[in-house]
Amino acid sequence: SKVVTLGNEPAGSAMQVYPNPAIATINYTLPSADAQQVLVQVFNMAGVMMSATQQNLAAGNNVETLAISNFKAGNYILKVSSLNGSSQYVQPFVKVM
């Protein structure tokens, strides 16, 4: 199995998702040490991938938007991971209406 290192990161270095609950779009803030490509995935509570896209991040704090208007109302998980596997962020969110 692949070894994964977990650590407690300072509060300012975690991904934040807002608004939560959301109707048509969610915004997420994400820190990045370097400019890099990331994989942005949304999963439902059954673990089924609902969407997947690649996105470019700049060095520093990034604010990105993701359209969720085509999802049914419910609970979801937003997962953003670097393509090289060096970082991964996971946050739940709720889609209403």
N, C-alpha and C positions, 0 to 999 in steps of 0.2 A: 504494500500500500504506500501511497505517497505520504510523506511526512508534512503536516501542516502546523505551522507555528501560530499560536494564539497569544495575544497580548492585550493589555489594557492601554488603550490609546487615550491621550488627553481629550477632553470634551470637545474642543474646537476642531479635532481632526476626523470626526465621524461624519457620515453622510446624513443629511437631514432632508426629509420629504415633507412638502406642504403644497396646498392645503390638504389636510387630512381630517375628515373625509373630503373627497373630491368628486366633481361632477364630470368634467370633460377633459381636463389636463391636470397633471401634477408637475410640480417643480421640484428639483432636487439640487442641493448644493453638495459639492464633492471636492475635497482637497486633492491636489496632485503635485508631487515633488518635481516631476518633469512633464514635458509635453509627451503625450502617449495616446494610443488607441485603446479603447475599452469596449467590452461587450456588455450591452444593457439588455437584461432579460426580465420579463414579468411572468410570474407563476401564479396559478390559482392555488387554493388550499389543498387540492388533491395532488399537487405537484406537477400539473400539466403546464408546459410552457405555452403562454398565450402570445408572446411576441419576443423577438430578438433582433437587435440592431447593433451595429458598430458605430462608435462615436469618437471623435477626436477631442481630447482634453488639452488645455493649455496648462503651463506650470502655474501653480497658485490655486486659488479658490475658483471653482467653476460653478455657474448656475445654469442648469439645463432644464428643458421642458419636454414632457412626454405626453402624447395624446392618448387618452384612455376612453374616449367617447364610444368606441365600438365594443367595450367590455360590458358584460352584464353587471348589475349591482352585486356587490359582494366583497370579500376580503381577498387581498392579493399580496404578493411579495415582490418587491423590486430588488434585483440583484445586479450590481455593477462590478465587473471584475476586469483587471488588466489582462491583456492578451498573453503576457509573459508569465502570468500567475503570481506576480509579486504582491498584489493587493486585491482584496475583495470586500465589498460593502453590501450589506443586506438590511432592508428596512420594510416593514409591513405598511400597507395603506388600505383604505376602504374606498370603494367606488359606490356612490349612491345615485339613484335615479337611473 
